[in-house]
Amino acid sequence: MFPVSWRTPEELEKVARNSSPSSLSNTIKNSPAVLIVVYDIRERAPASEGDFLGIMSLGCVMENMWIMAASLGIGFQIMSVFGAEAIEKEIKQILNIPEYLKIAFASRLGYPSSKGSKYLRVRRNVEDFTHHNKFGTKYLI
């Protein structure tokens, strides 16, 4: 469940206003592995100029890796901070990634610590965003 401060726009705005952004080093601290997936913006499937199918396919790859990691007891956390233009530029420079490659996504992987077993659950309940047979039909009748 989202904490109470995230459930109302006024409270969320207050928390955001009073919080400073986390640095990249804090994001990856204590991560035994960080996976950065890149794609070549010059390569496209035939007759697919300008479409987004390649990125969607990488989403499927990510999902499969996440499922496999979970089945092995490995934590898999997507790090959206790598999508920020300034961060991507810095990471590409550090890792000597060519300009024509874009960072599709990054994730950190590792075995979860047994410390702090109480965690913040940020997943929504399936019933809150699913529909049955057509949009607007929330429950089986």
N, CA, C and O atoms as CSV, one atom per row, in Angstrom:
chain,resi,resn,atom,element,x,y,z
A,1,MET,N,N,0.842,-1.184,0.000
A,1,MET,CA,C,0.000,0.000,0.000
A,1,MET,C,C,0.883,1.241,0.000
A,1,MET,O,O,1.950,1.263,0.613
A,2,PHE,N,N,0.423,2.261,-0.691
A,2,PHE,CA,C,1.136,3.527,-0.654
A,2,PHE,C,C,0.967,4.150,0.716
A,2,PHE,O,O,-0.092,4.014,1.329
A,3,PRO,N,N,2.003,4.839,1.213
A,3,PRO,CA,C,1.842,5.514,2.501
A,3,PRO,C,C,0.795,6.612,2.371
A,3,PRO,O,O,0.532,7.105,1.275
A,4,VAL,N,N,0.209,6.984,3.486
A,4,VAL,CA,C,-0.850,7.995,3.496
A,4,VAL,C,C,-0.396,9.274,2.798
A,4,VAL,O,O,-1.185,9.913,2.102
A,5,SER,N,N,0.868,9.652,2.978
A,5,SER,CA,C,1.356,10.893,2.384
A,5,SER,C,C,1.381,10.847,0.858
A,5,SER,O,O,1.506,11.892,0.220
A,6,TRP,N,N,1.266,9.661,0.258
A,6,TRP,CA,C,1.252,9.553,-1.202
A,6,TRP,C,C,-0.158,9.454,-1.767
A,6,TRP,O,O,-0.342,9.523,-2.982
A,7,ARG,N,N,-1.135,9.297,-0.920
A,7,ARG,CA,C,-2.494,9.031,-1.395
A,7,ARG,C,C,-3.307,10.269,-1.697
A,7,ARG,O,O,-4.313,10.187,-2.402
A,8,THR,N,N,-2.900,11.406,-1.185
A,8,THR,CA,C,-3.634,12.641,-1.464
A,8,THR,C,C,-2.686,13.625,-2.147
A,8,THR,O,O,-1.537,13.764,-1.728
A,9,PRO,N,N,-3.150,14.305,-3.189
A,9,PRO,CA,C,-2.280,15.230,-3.926
A,9,PRO,C,C,-1.639,16.300,-3.041
A,9,PRO,O,O,-0.480,16.661,-3.248
A,10,GLU,N,N,-2.372,16.801,-2.073
A,10,GLU,CA,C,-1.827,17.854,-1.207
A,10,GLU,C,C,-0.659,17.332,-0.375
A,10,GLU,O,O,0.377,17.988,-0.264
A,11,GLU,N,N,-0.833,16.159,0.203
A,11,GLU,CA,C,0.228,15.572,1.019
A,11,GLU,C,C,1.432,15.179,0.167
A,11,GLU,O,O,2.577,15.378,0.572
A,12,LEU,N,N,1.169,14.620,-1.013
A,12,LEU,CA,C,2.255,14.230,-1.905
A,12,LEU,C,C,3.057,15.449,-2.339
A,12,LEU,O,O,4.286,15.404,-2.389
A,13,GLU,N,N,2.369,16.526,-2.648
A,13,GLU,CA,C,3.047,17.769,-3.044
A,13,GLU,C,C,3.919,18.288,-1.906
A,13,GLU,O,O,5.033,18.760,-2.133
A,14,LYS,N,N,3.405,18.198,-0.678
A,14,LYS,CA,C,4.162,18.655,0.494
A,14,LYS,C,C,5.433,17.807,0.671
A,14,LYS,O,O,6.508,18.349,0.928
A,15,VAL,N,N,5.311,16.492,0.535
A,15,VAL,CA,C,6.461,15.598,0.674
A,15,VAL,C,C,7.483,15.888,-0.424
A,15,VAL,O,O,8.680,15.964,-0.150
A,16,ALA,N,N,7.020,16.052,-1.665
A,16,ALA,CA,C,7.921,16.328,-2.780
A,16,ALA,C,C,8.643,17.657,-2.596
A,16,ALA,O,O,9.834,17.769,-2.887
A,17,ARG,N,N,7.930,18.644,-2.122
A,17,ARG,CA,C,8.514,19.973,-1.921
A,17,ARG,C,C,9.585,19.948,-0.833
A,17,ARG,O,O,10.581,20.664,-0.933
A,18,ASN,N,N,9.395,19.141,0.191
A,18,ASN,CA,C,10.309,19.111,1.327
A,18,ASN,C,C,11.390,18.039,1.224
A,18,ASN,O,O,12.176,17.867,2.156
A,19,SER,N,N,11.443,17.315,0.102
A,19,SER,CA,C,12.429,16.257,-0.075
A,19,SER,C,C,13.450,16.680,-1.124
A,19,SER,O,O,13.110,17.298,-2.133
A,20,SER,N,N,14.683,16.339,-0.869
A,20,SER,CA,C,15.703,16.626,-1.879
A,20,SER,C,C,15.907,15.370,-2.720
A,20,SER,O,O,15.731,14.257,-2.226
A,21,PRO,N,N,16.280,15.545,-3.995
A,21,PRO,CA,C,16.473,14.367,-4.849
A,21,PRO,C,C,17.635,13.516,-4.368
A,21,PRO,O,O,18.614,14.026,-3.824
A,22,SER,N,N,17.515,12.229,-4.572
A,22,SER,CA,C,18.561,11.286,-4.182
A,22,SER,C,C,19.624,11.256,-5.270
A,22,SER,O,O,19.313,11.388,-6.454
A,23,SER,N,N,20.865,11.084,-4.871
A,23,SER,CA,C,21.936,11.012,-5.865
A,23,SER,C,C,21.987,9.612,-6.461
A,23,SER,O,O,21.458,8.657,-5.893
A,24,LEU,N,N,22.631,9.514,-7.612
A,24,LEU,CA,C,22.757,8.222,-8.280
A,24,LEU,C,C,23.537,7.243,-7.415
A,24,LEU,O,O,23.230,6.051,-7.390
A,25,SER,N,N,24.552,7.746,-6.701
A,25,SER,CA,C,25.337,6.835,-5.854
A,25,SER,C,C,24.484,6.233,-4.746
A,25,SER,O,O,24.691,5.078,-4.371
A,26,ASN,N,N,23.520,7.002,-4.210
A,26,ASN,CA,C,22.621,6.447,-3.193
A,26,ASN,C,C,21.685,5.408,-3.794
A,26,ASN,O,O,21.298,4.448,-3.126
A,27,THR,N,N,21.326,5.606,-5.059
A,27,THR,CA,C,20.412,4.682,-5.727
A,27,THR,C,C,21.042,3.310,-5.919
A,27,THR,O,O,20.373,2.288,-5.765
A,28,ILE,N,N,22.334,3.287,-6.256
A,28,ILE,CA,C,22.959,2.000,-6.542
A,28,ILE,C,C,23.815,1.470,-5.411
A,28,ILE,O,O,24.431,0.411,-5.532
A,29,LYS,N,N,23.854,2.213,-4.302
A,29,LYS,CA,C,24.646,1.778,-3.146
A,29,LYS,C,C,24.195,0.380,-2.703
A,29,LYS,O,O,23.002,0.076,-2.685
A,30,ASN,N,N,25.142,-0.434,-2.359
A,30,ASN,CA,C,24.907,-1.797,-1.877
A,30,ASN,C,C,24.289,-2.726,-2.922
A,30,ASN,O,O,23.746,-3.773,-2.570
A,31,SER,N,N,24.366,-2.358,-4.192
A,31,SER,CA,C,23.868,-3.236,-5.249
A,31,SER,C,C,25.025,-4.043,-5.800
A,31,SER,O,O,25.984,-3.467,-6.314
A,32,PRO,N,N,24.962,-5.361,-5.708
A,32,PRO,CA,C,26.065,-6.159,-6.227
A,32,PRO,C,C,26.173,-6.099,-7.751
A,32,PRO,O,O,27.252,-6.315,-8.302
A,33,ALA,N,N,25.063,-5.808,-8.434
A,33,ALA,CA,C,25.091,-5.749,-9.901
A,33,ALA,C,C,24.087,-4.715,-10.397
A,33,ALA,O,O,22.968,-4.610,-9.896
A,34,VAL,N,N,24.521,-3.965,-11.389
A,34,VAL,CA,C,23.622,-3.038,-12.085
A,34,VAL,C,C,23.654,-3.425,-13.554
A,34,VAL,O,O,24.720,-3.504,-14.164
A,35,LEU,N,N,22.487,-3.664,-14.109
A,35,LEU,CA,C,22.356,-4.060,-15.504
A,35,LEU,C,C,21.845,-2.850,-16.287
A,35,LEU,O,O,20.815,-2.270,-15.942
A,36,ILE,N,N,22.561,-2.477,-17.330
A,36,ILE,CA,C,22.139,-1.367,-18.188
A,36,ILE,C,C,21.889,-1.946,-19.570
A,36,ILE,O,O,22.798,-2.493,-20.195
A,37,VAL,N,N,20.663,-1.827,-20.043
A,37,VAL,CA,C,20.281,-2.353,-21.350
A,37,VAL,C,C,20.218,-1.186,-22.327
A,37,VAL,O,O,19.524,-0.198,-22.087
A,38,VAL,N,N,20.946,-1.312,-23.424
A,38,VAL,CA,C,20.987,-0.258,-24.439
A,38,VAL,C,C,20.398,-0.776,-25.741
A,38,VAL,O,O,20.316,-1.984,-25.966
A,39,TYR,N,N,19.989,0.157,-26.594
A,39,TYR,CA,C,19.523,-0.223,-27.927
A,39,TYR,C,C,20.118,0.725,-28.957
A,39,TYR,O,O,20.432,1.879,-28.667
A,40,ASP,N,N,20.261,0.206,-30.157
A,40,ASP,CA,C,20.865,0.946,-31.263
A,40,ASP,C,C,19.765,1.714,-31.985
A,40,ASP,O,O,18.893,1.112,-32.610
A,41,ILE,N,N,19.804,3.030,-31.901
A,41,ILE,CA,C,18.749,3.848,-32.507
A,41,ILE,C,C,18.828,3.835,-34.032
A,41,ILE,O,O,17.906,4.310,-34.695
A,42,ARG,N,N,19.914,3.300,-34.602
A,42,ARG,CA,C,20.064,3.244,-36.065
A,42,ARG,C,C,19.393,2.016,-36.654
A,42,ARG,O,O,19.122,1.975,-37.854
A,43,GLU,N,N,19.124,1.023,-35.835
A,43,GLU,CA,C,18.563,-0.244,-36.314
A,43,GLU,C,C,17.063,-0.290,-36.077
A,43,GLU,O,O,16.585,0.011,-34.983
A,44,ARG,N,N,16.339,-0.665,-37.096
A,44,ARG,CA,C,14.878,-0.799,-36.988
A,44,ARG,C,C,14.424,-1.983,-37.833
A,44,ARG,O,O,15.099,-2.392,-38.777
A,45,ALA,N,N,13.288,-2.510,-37.476
A,45,ALA,CA,C,12.697,-3.558,-38.301
A,45,ALA,C,C,12.270,-2.922,-39.626
A,45,ALA,O,O,11.999,-1.722,-39.679
A,46,PRO,N,N,12.208,-3.714,-40.686
A,46,PRO,CA,C,11.782,-3.155,-41.975
A,46,PRO,C,C,10.426,-2.452,-41.864
A,46,PRO,O,O,9.513,-2.944,-41.201
A,47,ALA,N,N,10.314,-1.317,-42.510
A,47,ALA,CA,C,9.072,-0.524,-42.577
A,47,ALA,C,C,8.559,-0.119,-41.202
A,47,ALA,O,O,7.349,-0.030,-40.992
A,48,SER,N,N,9.477,0.130,-40.256
A,48,SER,CA,C,9.017,0.520,-38.921
A,48,SER,C,C,9.578,1.874,-38.501
A,48,SER,O,O,9.665,2.160,-37.307
A,49,GLU,N,N,9.955,2.699,-39.450
A,49,GLU,CA,C,10.526,3.998,-39.144
A,49,GLU,C,C,9.591,4.807,-38.243
A,49,GLU,O,O,8.423,5.023,-38.567
A,50,GLY,N,N,10.123,5.243,-37.123
A,50,GLY,CA,C,9.361,6.102,-36.230
A,50,GLY,C,C,8.449,5.387,-35.245
A,50,GLY,O,O,7.823,6.041,-34.411
A,51,ASP,N,N,8.356,4.059,-35.317
A,51,ASP,CA,C,7.465,3.402,-34.358
A,51,ASP,C,C,8.230,3.005,-33.103
A,51,ASP,O,O,9.442,3.201,-33.015
A,52,PHE,N,N,7.530,2.460,-32.156
A,52,PHE,CA,C,8.082,2.203,-30.840
A,52,PHE,C,C,8.156,0.715,-30.523
A,52,PHE,O,O,8.326,0.340,-29.363
A,53,LEU,N,N,8.031,-0.135,-31.537
A,53,LEU,CA,C,7.982,-1.584,-31.296
A,53,LEU,C,C,9.263,-2.136,-30.687
A,53,LEU,O,O,9.214,-3.055,-29.871
A,54,GLY,N,N,10.412,-1.581,-31.078
A,54,GLY,CA,C,11.671,-2.063,-30.522
A,54,GLY,C,C,11.739,-1.875,-29.019
A,54,GLY,O,O,12.161,-2.776,-28.294
A,55,ILE,N,N,11.323,-0.702,-28.548
A,55,ILE,CA,C,11.323,-0.428,-27.108
A,55,ILE,C,C,10.310,-1.330,-26.409
A,55,ILE,O,O,10.569,-1.822,-25.311
A,56,MET,N,N,9.153,-1.548,-27.045
A,56,MET,CA,C,8.162,-2.445,-26.440
A,56,MET,C,C,8.743,-3.848,-26.302
A,56,MET,O,O,8.501,-4.525,-25.303
A,57,SER,N,N,9.505,-4.284,-27.296
A,57,SER,CA,C,10.123,-5.605,-27.224
A,57,SER,C,C,11.109,-5.677,-26.074
A,57,SER,O,O,11.201,-6.701,-25.396
A,58,LEU,N,N,11.854,-4.590,-25.845
A,58,LEU,CA,C,12.778,-4.562,-24.712
A,58,LEU,C,C,12.011,-4.636,-23.393
A,58,LEU,O,O,12.523,-5.171,-22.410
A,59,GLY,N,N,10.805,-4.112,-23.364
A,59,GLY,CA,C,9.963,-4.236,-22.174
A,59,GLY,C,C,9.626,-5.692,-21.903
A,59,GLY,O,O,9.584,-6.123,-20.751
A,60,CYS,N,N,9.386,-6.449,-22.969
A,60,CYS,CA,C,9.117,-7.886,-22.818
A,60,CYS,C,C,10.361,-8.608,-22.307
A,60,CYS,O,O,10.260,-9.501,-21.467
A,61,VAL,N,N,11.521,-8.226,-22.807
A,61,VAL,CA,C,12.778,-8.804,-22.326
A,61,VAL,C,C,12.934,-8.524,-20.832
A,61,VAL,O,O,13.271,-9.413,-20.050
A,62,MET,N,N,12.682,-7.274,-20.456
A,62,MET,CA,C,12.794,-6.882,-19.054
A,62,MET,C,C,11.850,-7.724,-18.188
A,62,MET,O,O,12.239,-8.210,-17.126
A,63,GLU,N,N,10.632,-7.886,-18.643
A,63,GLU,CA,C,9.659,-8.667,-17.872
A,63,GLU,C,C,10.151,-10.102,-17.675
A,63,GLU,O,O,10.052,-10.645,-16.575
A,64,ASN,N,N,10.676,-10.711,-18.730
A,64,ASN,CA,C,11.168,-12.084,-18.614
A,64,ASN,C,C,12.353,-12.189,-17.665
A,64,ASN,O,O,12.456,-13.147,-16.899
A,65,MET,N,N,13.248,-11.205,-17.715
A,65,MET,CA,C,14.385,-11.215,-16.784
A,65,MET,C,C,13.892,-11.053,-15.349
A,65,MET,O,O,14.396,-11.705,-14.434
A,66,TRP,N,N,12.909,-10.188,-15.161
A,66,TRP,CA,C,12.360,-9.936,-13.830
A,66,TRP,C,C,11.707,-11.206,-13.273
A,66,TRP,O,O,11.906,-11.552,-12.108
A,67,ILE,N,N,10.941,-11.886,-14.098
A,67,ILE,CA,C,10.280,-13.117,-13.668
A,67,ILE,C,C,11.310,-14.188,-13.309
A,67,ILE,O,O,11.176,-14.874,-12.296
A,68,MET,N,N,12.340,-14.325,-14.150
A,68,MET,CA,C,13.375,-15.327,-13.872
A,68,MET,C,C,14.125,-14.975,-12.591
A,68,MET,O,O,14.391,-15.848,-11.765
A,69,ALA,N,N,14.469,-13.696,-12.424
A,69,ALA,CA,C,15.172,-13.274,-11.201
A,69,ALA,C,C,14.324,-13.605,-9.972
A,69,ALA,O,O,14.829,-14.144,-8.988
A,70,ALA,N,N,13.041,-13.279,-10.040
A,70,ALA,CA,C,12.146,-13.556,-8.909
A,70,ALA,C,C,12.089,-15.052,-8.610
A,70,ALA,O,O,12.057,-15.453,-7.446
A,71,SER,N,N,12.078,-15.878,-9.660
A,71,SER,CA,C,12.004,-17.329,-9.440
A,71,SER,C,C,13.278,-17.855,-8.778
A,71,SER,O,O,13.258,-18.900,-8.127
A,72,LEU,N,N,14.387,-17.127,-8.946
A,72,LEU,CA,C,15.660,-17.521,-8.337
A,72,LEU,C,C,15.904,-16.833,-7.001
A,72,LEU,O,O,16.942,-17.033,-6.370
A,73,GLY,N,N,14.934,-16.015,-6.573
A,73,GLY,CA,C,15.075,-15.298,-5.308
A,73,GLY,C,C,15.973,-14.077,-5.403
A,73,GLY,O,O,16.449,-13.569,-4.387
A,74,ILE,N,N,16.205,-13.603,-6.623
A,74,ILE,CA,C,17.055,-12.431,-6.839
A,74,ILE,C,C,16.166,-11.200,-6.961
A,74,ILE,O,O,15.183,-11.200,-7.702
A,75,GLY,N,N,16.524,-10.155,-6.225
A,75,GLY,CA,C,15.787,-8.896,-6.331
A,75,GLY,C,C,16.097,-8.221,-7.654
A,75,GLY,O,O,17.237,-8.258,-8.116
A,76,PHE,N,N,15.101,-7.608,-8.266
A,76,PHE,CA,C,15.246,-6.947,-9.573
A,76,PHE,C,C,14.501,-5.633,-9.465
A,76,PHE,O,O,13.272,-5.618,-9.402
A,77,GLN,N,N,15.229,-4.537,-9.444
A,77,GLN,CA,C,14.595,-3.235,-9.258
A,77,GLN,C,C,14.935,-2.339,-10.442
A,77,GLN,O,O,16.107,-2.092,-10.723
A,78,ILE,N,N,13.915,-1.858,-11.132
A,78,ILE,CA,C,14.110,-0.932,-12.245
A,78,ILE,C,C,14.553,0.407,-11.682
A,78,ILE,O,O,14.010,0.885,-10.686
A,79,MET,N,N,15.540,1.005,-12.324
A,79,MET,CA,C,16.069,2.296,-11.892
A,79,MET,C,C,15.746,3.334,-12.961
A,79,MET,O,O,16.485,3.483,-13.935
A,80,SER,N,N,14.657,4.040,-12.779
A,80,SER,CA,C,14.215,5.001,-13.789
A,80,SER,C,C,15.115,6.216,-13.891
A,80,SER,O,O,15.038,6.951,-14.875
A,81,VAL,N,N,15.968,6.450,-12.903
A,81,VAL,CA,C,16.859,7.608,-12.920
A,81,VAL,C,C,17.782,7.574,-14.143
A,81,VAL,O,O,18.234,8.626,-14.594
A,82,PHE,N,N,18.067,6.392,-14.684
A,82,PHE,CA,C,18.946,6.288,-15.844
A,82,PHE,C,C,18.300,6.856,-17.106
A,82,PHE,O,O,18.989,7.089,-18.099
A,83,GLY,N,N,17.008,7.079,-17.079
A,83,GLY,CA,C,16.325,7.661,-18.228
A,83,GLY,C,C,16.480,9.169,-18.328
A,83,GLY,O,O,16.194,9.751,-19.374
A,84,ALA,N,N,16.925,9.803,-17.268
A,84,ALA,CA,C,17.125,11.253,-17.286
A,84,ALA,C,C,18.284,11.577,-18.222
A,84,ALA,O,O,19.320,10.913,-18.193
A,85,GLU,N,N,18.105,12.589,-19.041
A,85,GLU,CA,C,19.097,12.927,-20.065
A,85,GLU,C,C,20.492,13.161,-19.483
A,85,GLU,O,O,21.475,12.650,-20.019
A,86,ALA,N,N,20.590,13.920,-18.403
A,86,ALA,CA,C,21.899,14.228,-17.811
A,86,ALA,C,C,22.572,12.968,-17.274
A,86,ALA,O,O,23.781,12.794,-17.426
A,87,ILE,N,N,21.786,12.087,-16.644
A,87,ILE,CA,C,22.340,10.842,-16.094
A,87,ILE,C,C,22.799,9.938,-17.223
A,87,ILE,O,O,23.887,9.366,-17.168
A,88,GLU,N,N,21.956,9.811,-18.261
A,88,GLU,CA,C,22.328,8.958,-19.398
A,88,GLU,C,C,23.635,9.447,-20.015
A,88,GLU,O,O,24.513,8.641,-20.324
A,89,LYS,N,N,23.769,10.735,-20.194
A,89,LYS,CA,C,24.988,11.298,-20.783
A,89,LYS,C,C,26.214,10.945,-19.932
A,89,LYS,O,O,27.254,10.555,-20.464
A,90,GLU,N,N,26.084,11.082,-18.618
A,90,GLU,CA,C,27.187,10.783,-17.709
A,90,GLU,C,C,27.538,9.291,-17.727
A,90,GLU,O,O,28.713,8.929,-17.785
A,91,ILE,N,N,26.529,8.439,-17.676
A,91,ILE,CA,C,26.750,6.988,-17.685
A,91,ILE,C,C,27.412,6.565,-18.994
A,91,ILE,O,O,28.336,5.751,-18.991
A,92,LYS,N,N,26.940,7.117,-20.108
A,92,LYS,CA,C,27.525,6.768,-21.404
A,92,LYS,C,C,28.990,7.179,-21.471
A,92,LYS,O,O,29.806,6.478,-22.069
A,93,GLN,N,N,29.322,8.294,-20.870
A,93,GLN,CA,C,30.712,8.752,-20.855
A,93,GLN,C,C,31.566,7.830,-19.976
A,93,GLN,O,O,32.657,7.422,-20.376
A,94,ILE,N,N,31.070,7.506,-18.789
A,94,ILE,CA,C,31.816,6.649,-17.859
A,94,ILE,C,C,32.062,5.270,-18.461
A,94,ILE,O,O,33.165,4.734,-18.356
A,95,LEU,N,N,31.039,4.697,-19.090
A,95,LEU,CA,C,31.134,3.336,-19.626
A,95,LEU,C,C,31.580,3.279,-21.082
A,95,LEU,O,O,31.659,2.201,-21.671
A,96,ASN,N,N,31.875,4.453,-21.665
A,96,ASN,CA,C,32.319,4.543,-23.052
A,96,ASN,C,C,31.290,3.933,-24.014
A,96,ASN,O,O,31.653,3.220,-24.949
A,97,ILE,N,N,30.022,4.218,-23.776
A,97,ILE,CA,C,28.936,3.736,-24.632
A,97,ILE,C,C,28.831,4.684,-25.817
A,97,ILE,O,O,28.746,5.895,-25.614
A,98,PRO,N,N,28.833,4.176,-27.054
A,98,PRO,CA,C,28.757,5.043,-28.234
A,98,PRO,C,C,27.483,5.910,-28.236
A,98,PRO,O,O,26.457,5.539,-27.665
A,99,GLU,N,N,27.582,7.046,-28.880
A,99,GLU,CA,C,26.479,8.016,-28.922
A,99,GLU,C,C,25.206,7.435,-29.543
A,99,GLU,O,O,24.102,7.779,-29.122
A,100,TYR,N,N,25.351,6.558,-30.541
A,100,TYR,CA,C,24.184,6.015,-31.230
A,100,TYR,C,C,23.411,4.991,-30.402
A,100,TYR,O,O,22.335,4.558,-30.812
A,101,LEU,N,N,23.939,4.598,-29.250
A,101,LEU,CA,C,23.211,3.689,-28.361
A,101,LEU,C,C,22.474,4.497,-27.307
A,101,LEU,O,O,23.024,5.439,-26.737
A,102,LYS,N,N,21.237,4.128,-27.053
A,102,LYS,CA,C,20.413,4.777,-26.023
A,102,LYS,C,C,20.218,3.790,-24.883
A,102,LYS,O,O,20.154,2.580,-25.097
A,103,ILE,N,N,20.125,4.319,-23.671
A,103,ILE,CA,C,19.820,3.456,-22.529
A,103,ILE,C,C,18.314,3.214,-22.528
A,103,ILE,O,O,17.518,4.146,-22.417
A,104,ALA,N,N,17.947,1.953,-22.652
A,104,ALA,CA,C,16.529,1.581,-22.647
A,104,ALA,C,C,16.017,1.510,-21.211
A,104,ALA,O,O,14.969,2.067,-20.886
A,105,PHE,N,N,16.761,0.826,-20.369
A,105,PHE,CA,C,16.415,0.752,-18.951
A,105,PHE,C,C,17.624,0.233,-18.189
A,105,PHE,O,O,18.559,-0.311,-18.776
A,106,ALA,N,N,17.592,0.407,-16.901
A,106,ALA,CA,C,18.625,-0.119,-16.029
A,106,ALA,C,C,17.937,-0.753,-14.835
A,106,ALA,O,O,16.838,-0.356,-14.448
A,107,SER,N,N,18.583,-1.722,-14.270
A,107,SER,CA,C,18.030,-2.359,-13.069
A,107,SER,C,C,19.177,-2.793,-12.180
A,107,SER,O,O,20.290,-3.057,-12.636
A,108,ARG,N,N,18.873,-2.855,-10.921
A,108,ARG,CA,C,19.861,-3.391,-9.989
A,108,ARG,C,C,19.391,-4.768,-9.560
A,108,ARG,O,O,18.196,-5.013,-9.400
A,109,LEU,N,N,20.346,-5.656,-9.379
A,109,LEU,CA,C,20.041,-7.037,-9.042
A,109,LEU,C,C,20.841,-7.454,-7.825
A,109,LEU,O,O,21.970,-7.006,-7.625
A,110,GLY,N,N,20.257,-8.302,-7.028
A,110,GLY,CA,C,20.959,-8.835,-5.876
A,110,GLY,C,C,20.011,-9.605,-4.984
A,110,GLY,O,O,18.790,-9.533,-5.128
A,111,TYR,N,N,20.592,-10.336,-4.067
A,111,TYR,CA,C,19.766,-11.066,-3.113
A,111,TYR,C,C,19.316,-10.098,-2.027
A,111,TYR,O,O,20.143,-9.407,-1.431
A,112,PRO,N,N,18.016,-10.041,-1.767
A,112,PRO,CA,C,17.510,-9.113,-0.747
A,112,PRO,C,C,18.089,-9.411,0.623
A,112,PRO,O,O,18.287,-10.569,0.990
A,113,SER,N,N,18.353,-8.377,1.356
A,113,SER,CA,C,18.858,-8.493,2.717
A,113,SER,C,C,17.737,-9.005,3.607
A,113,SER,O,O,16.569,-8.676,3.399
A,114,SER,N,N,18.092,-9.803,4.590
A,114,SER,CA,C,17.061,-10.272,5.528
A,114,SER,C,C,16.743,-9.198,6.549
A,114,SER,O,O,15.744,-9.289,7.262
A,115,LYS,N,N,17.606,-8.159,6.622
A,115,LYS,CA,C,17.339,-7.057,7.551
A,115,LYS,C,C,16.151,-6.257,7.059
A,115,LYS,O,O,15.925,-6.143,5.854
A,116,GLY,N,N,15.414,-5.720,7.965
A,116,GLY,CA,C,14.304,-4.844,7.595
A,116,GLY,C,C,13.245,-5.551,6.784
A,116,GLY,O,O,12.881,-5.091,5.702
A,117,SER,N,N,12.749,-6.656,7.287
A,117,SER,CA,C,11.761,-7.420,6.542
A,117,SER,C,C,10.470,-6.645,6.328
A,117,SER,O,O,9.661,-7.016,5.477
A,118,LYS,N,N,10.269,-5.589,7.078
A,118,LYS,CA,C,9.088,-4.768,6.881
A,118,LYS,C,C,9.395,-3.764,5.772
A,118,LYS,O,O,10.295,-2.934,5.909
A,119,TYR,N,N,8.656,-3.841,4.691
A,119,TYR,CA,C,8.941,-2.982,3.556
A,119,TYR,C,C,7.684,-2.239,3.125
A,119,TYR,O,O,6.563,-2.596,3.488
A,120,LEU,N,N,7.909,-1.204,2.345
A,120,LEU,CA,C,6.817,-0.404,1.816
A,120,LEU,C,C,6.298,-1.065,0.555
A,120,LEU,O,O,7.049,-1.247,-0.403
A,121,ARG,N,N,5.045,-1.421,0.540
A,121,ARG,CA,C,4.449,-2.039,-0.634
A,121,ARG,C,C,3.857,-0.942,-1.495
A,121,ARG,O,O,2.995,-0.189,-1.041
A,122,VAL,N,N,4.316,-0.845,-2.747
A,122,VAL,CA,C,3.848,0.225,-3.611
A,122,VAL,C,C,3.055,-0.287,-4.809
A,122,VAL,O,O,2.811,0.460,-5.757
A,123,ARG,N,N,2.662,-1.524,-4.772
A,123,ARG,CA,C,1.842,-2.064,-5.862
A,123,ARG,C,C,0.373,-1.781,-5.587
A,123,ARG,O,O,-0.097,-1.838,-4.450
A,124,ARG,N,N,-0.324,-1.478,-6.655
A,124,ARG,CA,C,-1.764,-1.260,-6.522
A,124,ARG,C,C,-2.495,-2.605,-6.509
A,124,ARG,O,O,-1.973,-3.605,-7.002
A,125,ASN,N,N,-3.686,-2.623,-5.953
A,125,ASN,CA,C,-4.505,-3.821,-6.000
A,125,ASN,C,C,-5.001,-4.025,-7.423
A,125,ASN,O,O,-5.429,-3.070,-8.070
A,126,VAL,N,N,-4.949,-5.248,-7.918
A,126,VAL,CA,C,-5.339,-5.554,-9.292
A,126,VAL,C,C,-6.757,-5.055,-9.580
A,126,VAL,O,O,-7.026,-4.552,-10.672
A,127,GLU,N,N,-7.654,-5.189,-8.619
A,127,GLU,CA,C,-9.046,-4.782,-8.824
A,127,GLU,C,C,-9.196,-3.288,-9.102
A,127,GLU,O,O,-10.197,-2.860,-9.677
A,128,ASP,N,N,-8.216,-2.503,-8.701
A,128,ASP,CA,C,-8.299,-1.056,-8.882
A,128,ASP,C,C,-8.051,-0.613,-10.319
A,128,ASP,O,O,-8.398,0.513,-10.676
A,129,PHE,N,N,-7.460,-1.469,-11.153
A,129,PHE,CA,C,-7.161,-1.026,-12.515
A,129,PHE,C,C,-7.500,-2.052,-13.592
A,129,PHE,O,O,-7.072,-1.904,-14.736
A,130,THR,N,N,-8.258,-3.083,-13.246
A,130,THR,CA,C,-8.664,-4.064,-14.245
A,130,THR,C,C,-10.159,-3.933,-14.538
A,130,THR,O,O,-10.938,-3.427,-13.730
A,131,HIS,N,N,-10.517,-4.406,-15.710
A,131,HIS,CA,C,-11.915,-4.344,-16.153
A,131,HIS,C,C,-12.273,-5.707,-16.733
A,131,HIS,O,O,-11.397,-6.425,-17.214
A,132,HIS,N,N,-13.542,-6.068,-16.692
A,132,HIS,CA,C,-13.991,-7.364,-17.181
A,132,HIS,C,C,-14.750,-7.188,-18.491
A,132,HIS,O,O,-15.801,-6.549,-18.522
A,133,ASN,N,N,-14.221,-7.749,-19.562
A,133,ASN,CA,C,-14.802,-7.751,-20.905
A,133,ASN,C,C,-14.856,-6.387,-21.587
A,133,ASN,O,O,-14.740,-6.324,-22.811
A,134,LYS,N,N,-15.024,-5.317,-20.860
A,134,LYS,CA,C,-15.026,-3.987,-21.473
A,134,LYS,C,C,-14.669,-2.956,-20.404
A,134,LYS,O,O,-14.855,-3.184,-19.209
A,135,PHE,N,N,-14.161,-1.835,-20.857
A,135,PHE,CA,C,-13.762,-0.781,-19.938
A,135,PHE,C,C,-14.971,-0.310,-19.137
A,135,PHE,O,O,-16.042,-0.081,-19.698
A,136,GLY,N,N,-14.798,-0.167,-17.834
A,136,GLY,CA,C,-15.869,0.308,-16.973
A,136,GLY,C,C,-16.573,-0.785,-16.193
A,136,GLY,O,O,-17.238,-0.499,-15.198
A,137,THR,N,N,-16.441,-2.032,-16.626
A,137,THR,CA,C,-17.023,-3.152,-15.898
A,137,THR,C,C,-15.977,-3.674,-14.944
A,137,THR,O,O,-15.046,-4.378,-15.335
A,138,LYS,N,N,-16.145,-3.317,-13.681
A,138,LYS,CA,C,-15.109,-3.614,-12.690
A,138,LYS,C,C,-15.136,-5.044,-12.167
A,138,LYS,O,O,-14.074,-5.604,-11.896
A,139,TYR,N,N,-16.247,-5.626,-12.023
A,139,TYR,CA,C,-16.308,-6.924,-11.366
A,139,TYR,C,C,-17.133,-7.902,-12.201
A,139,TYR,O,O,-17.979,-7.503,-13.001
A,140,LEU,N,N,-16.867,-9.180,-11.997
A,140,LEU,CA,C,-17.706,-10.202,-12.624
A,140,LEU,C,C,-19.088,-10.152,-12.016
A,140,LEU,O,O,-19.248,-10.119,-10.795
A,141,ILE,N,N,-20.067,-10.148,-12.866
A,141,ILE,CA,C,-21.451,-10.092,-12.359
A,141,ILE,C,C,-22.185,-11.338,-12.774
A,141,ILE,O,O,-23.363,-11.496,-12.453
